[in-house]
Amino acid sequence: MFKQSVKLALSLSLLAAFPMAAAQSISNLRIMAPASPGGGWDQTSRAIQTVLQDTGIVKPVQVFNVPGAGGTIGLAQLYNAKGDGNLMMTMGLVMVGAIQTNNSKVNLSRATPLARLTGEYEVVVVPASSPYKNLSELVAAWKADPGKVAFAGGSAGGTDHMLVGLMAKAAGIDPKKMNYVPFSGGGETLAAVLGNQVAAAVAGYGEFEAQIKAGKLRAVGISAPKAQPGIDAPTLKSQGLNVELANWRGIVAPPGISAAEKAALISALDKMHASKEWQDTLKTRNWTDLYLSGSKFNVYLRAEQNRTTGILKDIGLVK
């Protein structure tokens, strides 16, 4: 009895000392997808919503869309929601770049980082009929005449463009001299490389997977830190280009939330990540698990911001 009384007294004293932490809970959680319905950020937001609700970690959860300008319109709204501990926003590497290329008045410096969730590594492909049988041959031709070897990919300043810039720099090529042909959609990029309009193309593996497996495209490199299960492509690093890049997606909260509110949101995401439902979601959607929460994600996000600024300057898209 005496020990139980001591434990009870200690518990009560802790509750009195930290009332906010003890009482903190999340209710009526809202997740902003700063893009139109159907895209990657929207899909991620709705997957989070489903798992949080189905597991009972948080109920209810609402998802809403704020599209425009690479997510920076949504970011501005997040800033205006300062102190709202029941709001999260899905974001990722694309937003980090869009802040720079759109000259956004707001950036991620004041947002509250919560977690990096998922990602997709980029592959470099050439047509099956290409004279370049591997990355070494492609890079040799590229170094000999940077303007002649054209790379296709997504919009200017996006993840694909950044990867080609990082590859150029690693190969000793001036990124400003590379010939990068941007397209608004993956279908146009695919058509360009299949039609031999460009020497090579870059995109997330999923966009090229069917054509690679059909033998119409040859994957000569992947931007992962190590070989990926089920993907027949050597890493860029293993072939002499010291480059890694993941088109990652994460989640942040507004500025000005309390330490207890931040801890509650991170705890909910940690529980979600550990759940069977989330792991099943990753497998079903073929998402790479890149989970990193709390202070570790904060450090990672700062490093990605610095790296993105540097490569966009090297490419010549920002000053």
C-alpha atoms as a printed R data frame, in Angstrom:
    type eleno elety resid chain resno       x      y       z
1   ATOM     1    CA   MET     A     1   0.000  0.000   0.000
2   ATOM     2    CA   PHE     A     2   2.796  2.390   0.918
3   ATOM     3    CA   LYS     A     3   4.505  1.912  -2.484
4   ATOM     4    CA   GLN     A     4   1.228  2.415  -4.316
5   ATOM     5    CA   SER     A     5   0.572  5.601  -2.358
6   ATOM     6    CA   VAL     A     6   4.033  6.903  -3.238
7   ATOM     7    CA   LYS     A     7   3.473  6.115  -6.948
8   ATOM     8    CA   LEU     A     8   0.075  7.834  -6.900
9   ATOM     9    CA   ALA     A     9   1.497 10.907  -5.188
10  ATOM    10    CA   LEU     A    10   4.351 11.048  -7.709
11  ATOM    11    CA   SER     A    11   1.947 10.741 -10.647
12  ATOM    12    CA   LEU     A    12  -0.244 13.535  -9.287
13  ATOM    13    CA   SER     A    13   2.772 15.774  -8.768
14  ATOM    14    CA   LEU     A    14   3.896 15.203 -12.354
15  ATOM    15    CA   LEU     A    15   0.433 16.022 -13.655
16  ATOM    16    CA   ALA     A    16   0.435 19.207 -11.632
17  ATOM    17    CA   ALA     A    17   3.882 20.170 -12.896
18  ATOM    18    CA   PHE     A    18   3.045 19.486 -16.550
19  ATOM    19    CA   PRO     A    19  -0.703 20.047 -16.974
20  ATOM    20    CA   MET     A    20  -0.486 20.988 -20.638
21  ATOM    21    CA   ALA     A    21   1.465 17.860 -21.608
22  ATOM    22    CA   ALA     A    22  -0.819 15.604 -19.609
23  ATOM    23    CA   ALA     A    23  -4.058 17.021 -20.979
24  ATOM    24    CA   GLN     A    24  -2.915 17.569 -24.549
25  ATOM    25    CA   SER     A    25  -4.921 15.721 -27.191
26  ATOM    26    CA   ILE     A    26  -5.762 16.201 -30.845
27  ATOM    27    CA   SER     A    27  -9.336 16.625 -31.969
28  ATOM    28    CA   ASN     A    28 -10.865 17.770 -35.241
29  ATOM    29    CA   LEU     A    29  -7.516 17.470 -37.003
30  ATOM    30    CA   ARG     A    30  -7.300 19.123 -40.410
31  ATOM    31    CA   ILE     A    31  -4.728 18.250 -43.080
32  ATOM    32    CA   MET     A    32  -4.053 20.701 -45.888
33  ATOM    33    CA   ALA     A    33  -3.029 19.266 -49.264
34  ATOM    34    CA   PRO     A    34  -1.478 22.327 -50.978
35  ATOM    35    CA   ALA     A    35  -2.344 21.044 -54.456
36  ATOM    36    CA   SER     A    36  -5.306 19.905 -56.532
37  ATOM    37    CA   PRO     A    37  -7.119 16.624 -55.753
38  ATOM    38    CA   GLY     A    38  -5.499 13.492 -57.176
39  ATOM    39    CA   GLY     A    39  -1.840 14.487 -56.997
40  ATOM    40    CA   GLY     A    40   0.879 13.119 -54.750
41  ATOM    41    CA   TRP     A    41   0.324 15.501 -51.831
42  ATOM    42    CA   ASP     A    42  -3.429 14.912 -51.984
43  ATOM    43    CA   GLN     A    43  -2.993 11.119 -52.060
44  ATOM    44    CA   THR     A    44  -0.575 11.284 -49.126
45  ATOM    45    CA   SER     A    45  -2.936 13.496 -47.112
46  ATOM    46    CA   ARG     A    46  -5.886 11.173 -47.653
47  ATOM    47    CA   ALA     A    47  -3.814  8.101 -46.816
48  ATOM    48    CA   ILE     A    48  -2.842  9.746 -43.507
49  ATOM    49    CA   GLN     A    49  -6.492 10.628 -42.889
50  ATOM    50    CA   THR     A    50  -7.624  7.044 -43.491
51  ATOM    51    CA   VAL     A    51  -5.010  5.414 -41.282
52  ATOM    52    CA   LEU     A    52  -5.348  7.889 -38.389
53  ATOM    53    CA   GLN     A    53  -9.121  7.381 -38.346
54  ATOM    54    CA   ASP     A    54  -9.166  3.623 -38.958
55  ATOM    55    CA   THR     A    55  -6.662  2.998 -36.164
56  ATOM    56    CA   GLY     A    56  -8.415  5.399 -33.811
57  ATOM    57    CA   ILE     A    57  -5.232  7.413 -33.288
58  ATOM    58    CA   VAL     A    58  -7.085 10.639 -34.169
59  ATOM    59    CA   LYS     A    59 -10.772 11.230 -34.922
60  ATOM    60    CA   PRO     A    60 -12.118 13.014 -36.861
61  ATOM    61    CA   VAL     A    61  -9.644 14.030 -39.592
62  ATOM    62    CA   GLN     A    62 -10.528 16.341 -42.481
63  ATOM    63    CA   VAL     A    63  -8.506 16.880 -45.668
64  ATOM    64    CA   PHE     A    64  -8.856 20.045 -47.735
65  ATOM    65    CA   ASN     A    65  -7.064 21.310 -50.859
66  ATOM    66    CA   VAL     A    66  -5.359 24.657 -51.445
67  ATOM    67    CA   PRO     A    67  -3.760 24.386 -54.908
68  ATOM    68    CA   GLY     A    68  -1.344 26.734 -56.632
69  ATOM    69    CA   ALA     A    69   2.258 27.854 -57.148
70  ATOM    70    CA   GLY     A    70   3.986 24.633 -56.133
71  ATOM    71    CA   GLY     A    71   2.279 24.632 -52.748
72  ATOM    72    CA   THR     A    72   3.332 28.142 -51.728
73  ATOM    73    CA   ILE     A    73  -0.267 29.437 -51.662
74  ATOM    74    CA   GLY     A    74  -1.056 26.753 -49.118
75  ATOM    75    CA   LEU     A    75   2.120 27.610 -47.211
76  ATOM    76    CA   ALA     A    76   0.951 31.218 -46.915
77  ATOM    77    CA   GLN     A    77  -2.338 29.992 -45.436
78  ATOM    78    CA   LEU     A    78  -0.402 27.819 -42.989
79  ATOM    79    CA   TYR     A    79   1.454 30.914 -41.795
80  ATOM    80    CA   ASN     A    80  -1.836 32.727 -41.279
81  ATOM    81    CA   ALA     A    81  -2.968 29.849 -39.039
82  ATOM    82    CA   LYS     A    82  -0.231 30.610 -36.499
83  ATOM    83    CA   GLY     A    83  -0.748 28.738 -33.239
84  ATOM    84    CA   ASP     A    84  -3.293 26.242 -34.627
85  ATOM    85    CA   GLY     A    85  -2.266 22.915 -33.088
86  ATOM    86    CA   ASN     A    86  -4.968 20.979 -34.952
87  ATOM    87    CA   LEU     A    87  -3.660 21.724 -38.441
88  ATOM    88    CA   MET     A    88  -1.009 19.981 -40.525
89  ATOM    89    CA   MET     A    89   0.133 20.496 -44.126
90  ATOM    90    CA   THR     A    90   1.581 17.891 -46.453
91  ATOM    91    CA   MET     A    91   4.638 19.129 -48.377
92  ATOM    92    CA   GLY     A    92   7.884 17.911 -49.861
93  ATOM    93    CA   LEU     A    93  10.966 18.571 -51.963
94  ATOM    94    CA   VAL     A    94   8.879 20.110 -54.755
95  ATOM    95    CA   MET     A    95   7.717 22.838 -52.356
96  ATOM    96    CA   VAL     A    96  11.280 23.481 -51.182
97  ATOM    97    CA   GLY     A    97  12.205 24.250 -54.793
98  ATOM    98    CA   ALA     A    98   8.997 26.132 -55.625
99  ATOM    99    CA   ILE     A    99   9.617 28.581 -52.784
100 ATOM   100    CA   GLN     A   100  12.797 29.586 -54.604
101 ATOM   101    CA   THR     A   101  11.570 29.579 -58.199
102 ATOM   102    CA   ASN     A   102   8.294 31.369 -57.377
103 ATOM   103    CA   ASN     A   103  10.038 34.029 -55.274
104 ATOM   104    CA   SER     A   104   7.602 33.172 -52.497
105 ATOM   105    CA   LYS     A   105   7.245 35.760 -49.748
106 ATOM   106    CA   VAL     A   106   6.905 32.924 -47.245
107 ATOM   107    CA   ASN     A   107   9.235 29.990 -46.725
108 ATOM   108    CA   LEU     A   108   9.573 27.012 -44.407
109 ATOM   109    CA   SER     A   109  11.773 28.726 -41.833
110 ATOM   110    CA   ARG     A   110   8.881 29.429 -39.468
111 ATOM   111    CA   ALA     A   111   6.785 26.326 -40.112
112 ATOM   112    CA   THR     A   112   6.934 23.592 -37.480
113 ATOM   113    CA   PRO     A   113   8.561 20.452 -38.982
114 ATOM   114    CA   LEU     A   114   6.864 17.220 -37.913
115 ATOM   115    CA   ALA     A   115   7.973 14.303 -40.098
116 ATOM   116    CA   ARG     A   116   9.311 13.101 -43.424
117 ATOM   117    CA   LEU     A   117   6.976 10.325 -44.552
118 ATOM   118    CA   THR     A   118   7.646  8.739 -47.922
119 ATOM   119    CA   GLY     A   119   9.652  9.210 -51.057
120 ATOM   120    CA   GLU     A   120  10.424  8.005 -54.522
121 ATOM   121    CA   TYR     A   121  13.864  7.734 -56.037
122 ATOM   122    CA   GLU     A   122  14.551  9.019 -59.528
123 ATOM   123    CA   VAL     A   123  15.748  6.900 -62.434
124 ATOM   124    CA   VAL     A   124  17.753  7.921 -65.474
125 ATOM   125    CA   VAL     A   125  16.624  6.113 -68.616
126 ATOM   126    CA   VAL     A   126  17.652  5.938 -72.258
127 ATOM   127    CA   PRO     A   127  15.760  4.391 -75.190
128 ATOM   128    CA   ALA     A   128  16.403  0.699 -75.762
129 ATOM   129    CA   SER     A   129  18.009  1.653 -79.104
130 ATOM   130    CA   SER     A   130  20.348  4.211 -77.478
131 ATOM   131    CA   PRO     A   131  24.059  3.998 -78.270
132 ATOM   132    CA   TYR     A   132  24.679  4.539 -74.539
133 ATOM   133    CA   LYS     A   133  24.629  1.131 -72.912
134 ATOM   134    CA   ASN     A   134  25.323  2.408 -69.395
135 ATOM   135    CA   LEU     A   135  25.708  5.587 -67.361
136 ATOM   136    CA   SER     A   136  29.466  5.827 -67.990
137 ATOM   137    CA   GLU     A   137  28.943  6.033 -71.757
138 ATOM   138    CA   LEU     A   138  26.146  8.586 -71.357
139 ATOM   139    CA   VAL     A   139  28.247 10.777 -69.053
140 ATOM   140    CA   ALA     A   140  31.287 10.547 -71.351
141 ATOM   141    CA   ALA     A   141  29.235 11.881 -74.284
142 ATOM   142    CA   TRP     A   142  27.675 14.511 -72.011
143 ATOM   143    CA   LYS     A   143  31.071 15.784 -70.851
144 ATOM   144    CA   ALA     A   144  32.322 15.911 -74.430
145 ATOM   145    CA   ASP     A   145  29.417 18.132 -75.548
146 ATOM   146    CA   PRO     A   146  27.015 19.169 -72.721
147 ATOM   147    CA   GLY     A   147  24.642 21.005 -75.041
148 ATOM   148    CA   LYS     A   148  24.241 18.087 -77.446
149 ATOM   149    CA   VAL     A   149  23.104 15.504 -74.878
150 ATOM   150    CA   ALA     A   150  19.554 16.507 -73.966
151 ATOM   151    CA   PHE     A   151  17.734 15.300 -70.847
152 ATOM   152    CA   ALA     A   152  13.940 15.363 -70.559
153 ATOM   153    CA   GLY     A   153  12.098 15.706 -67.266
154 ATOM   154    CA   GLY     A   154   9.404 17.556 -65.377
155 ATOM   155    CA   SER     A   155   8.961 21.280 -64.935
156 ATOM   156    CA   ALA     A   156  11.926 23.648 -64.633
157 ATOM   157    CA   GLY     A   157  13.256 23.747 -61.099
158 ATOM   158    CA   GLY     A   158  11.488 20.530 -60.082
159 ATOM   159    CA   THR     A   159  12.999 17.349 -58.698
160 ATOM   160    CA   ASP     A   160  13.951 15.978 -62.137
161 ATOM   161    CA   HIS     A   161  15.712 19.211 -63.087
162 ATOM   162    CA   MET     A   162  17.533 19.290 -59.739
163 ATOM   163    CA   LEU     A   163  18.768 15.736 -60.208
164 ATOM   164    CA   VAL     A   164  20.197 16.455 -63.666
165 ATOM   165    CA   GLY     A   165  21.890 19.550 -62.231
166 ATOM   166    CA   LEU     A   166  23.402 17.535 -59.380
167 ATOM   167    CA   MET     A   167  24.563 14.886 -61.849
168 ATOM   168    CA   ALA     A   168  26.180 17.523 -64.056
169 ATOM   169    CA   LYS     A   169  28.008 19.048 -61.112
170 ATOM   170    CA   ALA     A   170  29.203 15.629 -59.918
171 ATOM   171    CA   ALA     A   171  30.465 14.871 -63.444
172 ATOM   172    CA   GLY     A   172  32.378 18.159 -63.637
173 ATOM   173    CA   ILE     A   173  29.937 19.758 -66.107
174 ATOM   174    CA   ASP     A   174  28.754 23.350 -65.645
175 ATOM   175    CA   PRO     A   175  25.031 22.939 -64.822
176 ATOM   176    CA   LYS     A   176  24.258 26.163 -66.691
177 ATOM   177    CA   LYS     A   177  25.507 24.529 -69.903
178 ATOM   178    CA   MET     A   178  23.375 21.388 -69.690
179 ATOM   179    CA   ASN     A   179  20.495 20.866 -72.107
180 ATOM   180    CA   TYR     A   180  17.431 20.174 -69.987
181 ATOM   181    CA   VAL     A   181  14.048 19.947 -71.734
182 ATOM   182    CA   PRO     A   182  11.171 20.451 -69.254
183 ATOM   183    CA   PHE     A   183   7.721 18.952 -69.770
184 ATOM   184    CA   SER     A   184   4.552 19.583 -67.776
185 ATOM   185    CA   GLY     A   185   3.638 15.911 -67.442
186 ATOM   186    CA   GLY     A   186   5.199 12.478 -67.255
187 ATOM   187    CA   GLY     A   187   3.425 11.371 -70.445
188 ATOM   188    CA   GLU     A   188   5.180 14.057 -72.477
189 ATOM   189    CA   THR     A   189   8.552 13.149 -70.965
190 ATOM   190    CA   LEU     A   190   7.957  9.494 -71.792
191 ATOM   191    CA   ALA     A   191   6.973 10.303 -75.382
192 ATOM   192    CA   ALA     A   192  10.102 12.421 -75.840
193 ATOM   193    CA   VAL     A   193  12.507  9.704 -74.739
194 ATOM   194    CA   LEU     A   194  10.673  6.880 -76.530
195 ATOM   195    CA   GLY     A   195  10.682  8.993 -79.686
196 ATOM   196    CA   ASN     A   196  14.443  9.577 -79.428
197 ATOM   197    CA   GLN     A   197  13.860 13.335 -79.204
198 ATOM   198    CA   VAL     A   198  16.253 13.419 -76.255
199 ATOM   199    CA   ALA     A   199  19.235 11.308 -75.225
200 ATOM   200    CA   ALA     A   200  17.892 10.505 -71.773
201 ATOM   201    CA   ALA     A   201  15.074 11.229 -69.360
202 ATOM   202    CA   VAL     A   202  14.620 11.501 -65.611
203 ATOM   203    CA   ALA     A   203  11.543 10.821 -63.460
204 ATOM   204    CA   GLY     A   204  10.327  8.802 -60.513
205 ATOM   205    CA   TYR     A   205  10.695  5.073 -61.168
206 ATOM   206    CA   GLY     A   206   6.929  4.557 -61.233
207 ATOM   207    CA   GLU     A   207   6.526  6.762 -64.301
208 ATOM   208    CA   PHE     A   208   8.889  4.593 -66.371
209 ATOM   209    CA   GLU     A   209   8.347  1.193 -64.766
210 ATOM   210    CA   ALA     A   210   6.069 -0.312 -67.431
211 ATOM   211    CA   GLN     A   211   8.326  0.755 -70.319
212 ATOM   212    CA   ILE     A   212  11.451 -0.463 -68.525
213 ATOM   213    CA   LYS     A   213   9.904 -3.877 -67.869
214 ATOM   214    CA   ALA     A   214   8.671 -4.023 -71.485
215 ATOM   215    CA   GLY     A   215  12.235 -3.483 -72.700
216 ATOM   216    CA   LYS     A   216  11.485 -0.157 -74.415
217 ATOM   217    CA   LEU     A   217  13.611  1.854 -71.996
218 ATOM   218    CA   ARG     A   218  16.876  1.014 -70.260
219 ATOM   219    CA   ALA     A   219  17.424  2.280 -66.717
220 ATOM   220    CA   VAL     A   220  21.070  3.294 -66.424
221 ATOM   221    CA   GLY     A   221  20.954  4.689 -62.892
222 ATOM   222    CA   ILE     A   222  18.843  5.354 -59.820
223 ATOM   223    CA   SER     A   223  19.316  8.171 -57.311
224 ATOM   224    CA   ALA     A   224  19.000  5.911 -54.251
225 ATOM   225    CA   PRO     A   225  21.720  5.382 -51.628
226 ATOM   226    CA   LYS     A   226  21.706  1.633 -52.318
227 ATOM   227    CA   ALA     A   227  20.198 -0.871 -54.747
228 ATOM   228    CA   GLN     A   228  16.416 -1.007 -54.490
229 ATOM   229    CA   PRO     A   229  14.515 -4.311 -54.278
230 ATOM   230    CA   GLY     A   230  12.678 -5.100 -57.500
231 ATOM   231    CA   ILE     A   231  14.387 -2.329 -59.500
232 ATOM   232    CA   ASP     A   232  17.055 -3.399 -61.965
233 ATOM   233    CA   ALA     A   233  19.134 -0.218 -61.972
234 ATOM   234    CA   PRO     A   234  22.541  0.454 -60.405
235 ATOM   235    CA   THR     A   235  22.843  3.498 -58.170
236 ATOM   236    CA   LEU     A   236  24.448  6.666 -59.474
237 ATOM   237    CA   LYS     A   237  26.933  6.503 -56.591
238 ATOM   238    CA   SER     A   238  28.070  2.999 -57.535
239 ATOM   239    CA   GLN     A   239  28.908  4.336 -61.000
240 ATOM   240    CA   GLY     A   240  31.030  7.266 -59.935
241 ATOM   241    CA   LEU     A   241  28.471 10.071 -59.566
242 ATOM   242    CA   ASN     A   242  28.219 10.966 -55.879
243 ATOM   243    CA   VAL     A   243  24.546 11.929 -56.020
244 ATOM   244    CA   GLU     A   244  21.527 10.851 -53.983
245 ATOM   245    CA   LEU     A   245  18.065 12.390 -54.298
246 ATOM   246    CA   ALA     A   246  14.605 11.341 -53.176
247 ATOM   247    CA   ASN     A   247  11.406 13.089 -54.168
248 ATOM   248    CA   TRP     A   248  10.272 12.978 -50.555
249 ATOM   249    CA   ARG     A   249   7.004 14.016 -48.930
250 ATOM   250    CA   GLY     A   250   6.652 15.257 -45.393
251 ATOM   251    CA   ILE     A   251   4.318 17.117 -43.097
252 ATOM   252    CA   VAL     A   252   4.588 20.363 -41.136
253 ATOM   253    CA   ALA     A   253   2.431 22.365 -38.734
254 ATOM   254    CA   PRO     A   254   1.851 26.124 -38.456
255 ATOM   255    CA   PRO     A   255   4.318 28.356 -36.626
256 ATOM   256    CA   GLY     A   256   3.660 29.268 -33.015
257 ATOM   257    CA   ILE     A   257   2.148 26.018 -31.745
258 ATOM   258    CA   SER     A   258   3.055 24.955 -28.213
259 ATOM   259    CA   ALA     A   259   5.651 22.308 -27.391
260 ATOM   260    CA   ALA     A   260   2.852 20.061 -26.113
261 ATOM   261    CA   GLU     A   261   0.854 20.464 -29.340
262 ATOM   262    CA   LYS     A   262   3.927 19.679 -31.431
263 ATOM   263    CA   ALA     A   263   4.681 16.610 -29.303
264 ATOM   264    CA   ALA     A   264   1.092 15.383 -29.671
265 ATOM   265    CA   LEU     A   265   1.181 15.698 -33.470
266 ATOM   266    CA   ILE     A   266   4.534 13.920 -33.739
267 ATOM   267    CA   SER     A   267   3.320 11.180 -31.386
268 ATOM   268    CA   ALA     A   268   0.247 10.635 -33.578
269 ATOM   269    CA   LEU     A   269   2.432 10.361 -36.684
270 ATOM   270    CA   ASP     A   270   4.866  7.991 -34.918
271 ATOM   271    CA   LYS     A   271   1.941  5.745 -33.970
272 ATOM   272    CA   MET     A   272   0.575  5.916 -37.503
273 ATOM   273    CA   HIS     A   273   3.937  4.942 -38.984
274 ATOM   274    CA   ALA     A   274   4.228  1.982 -36.624
275 ATOM   275    CA   SER     A   275   0.751  0.699 -37.487
276 ATOM   276    CA   LYS     A   276   0.103 -2.283 -39.727
277 ATOM   277    CA   GLU     A   277  -2.400 -0.145 -41.637
278 ATOM   278    CA   TRP     A   278   0.280  2.386 -42.630
279 ATOM   279    CA   GLN     A   279   2.797 -0.310 -43.547
280 ATOM   280    CA   ASP     A   280   0.127 -1.948 -45.711
281 ATOM   281    CA   THR     A   281  -0.557  1.420 -47.346
282 ATOM   282    CA   LEU     A   282   3.121  1.810 -48.223
283 ATOM   283    CA   LYS     A   283   3.144 -1.614 -49.892
284 ATOM   284    CA   THR     A   284  -0.140 -1.110 -51.730
285 ATOM   285    CA   ARG     A   285   0.890  2.277 -53.120
286 ATOM   286    CA   ASN     A   286   4.523  1.257 -53.697
287 ATOM   287    CA   TRP     A   287   5.778  4.168 -51.576
288 ATOM   288    CA   THR     A   288   9.307  4.040 -50.164
289 ATOM   289    CA   ASP     A   289   9.324  4.391 -46.377
290 ATOM   290    CA   LEU     A   290  11.557  7.360 -45.479
291 ATOM   291    CA   TYR     A   291  10.082  8.106 -42.065
292 ATOM   292    CA   LEU     A   292  11.970 10.636 -39.975
293 ATOM   293    CA   SER     A   293  10.255 12.639 -37.244
294 ATOM   294    CA   GLY     A   294  10.862 15.434 -34.778
295 ATOM   295    CA   SER     A   295  14.280 17.065 -34.481
296 ATOM   296    CA   LYS     A   296  15.841 14.671 -37.019
297 ATOM   297    CA   PHE     A   297  13.415 15.876 -39.683
298 ATOM   298    CA   ASN     A   298  14.106 19.467 -38.658
299 ATOM   299    CA   VAL     A   299  17.837 18.972 -39.330
300 ATOM   300    CA   TYR     A   300  17.127 17.158 -42.603
301 ATOM   301    CA   LEU     A   301  14.766 19.890 -43.822
302 ATOM   302    CA   ARG     A   302  17.338 22.625 -43.226
303 ATOM   303    CA   ALA     A   303  19.946 20.632 -45.141
304 ATOM   304    CA   GLU     A   304  17.546 20.086 -48.059
305 ATOM   305    CA   GLN     A   305  16.721 23.789 -48.174
306 ATOM   306    CA   ASN     A   306  20.416 24.641 -48.399
307 ATOM   307    CA   ARG     A   307  21.101 21.988 -51.029
308 ATOM   308    CA   THR     A   308  18.103 23.050 -53.126
309 ATOM   309    CA   THR     A   309  19.120 26.709 -53.036
310 ATOM   310    CA   GLY     A   310  22.627 25.766 -54.111
311 ATOM   311    CA   ILE     A   311  21.653 23.621 -57.095
312 ATOM   312    CA   LEU     A   312  19.003 26.059 -58.347
313 ATOM   313    CA   LYS     A   313  21.658 28.770 -58.274
314 ATOM   314    CA   ASP     A   314  24.069 26.489 -60.135
315 ATOM   315    CA   ILE     A   315  21.420 25.812 -62.777
316 ATOM   316    CA   GLY     A   316  20.767 29.550 -63.083
317 ATOM   317    CA   LEU     A   317  17.107 29.549 -62.050
318 ATOM   318    CA   VAL     A   318  17.602 31.669 -58.931
319 ATOM   319    CA   LYS     A   319  20.155 34.316 -58.010
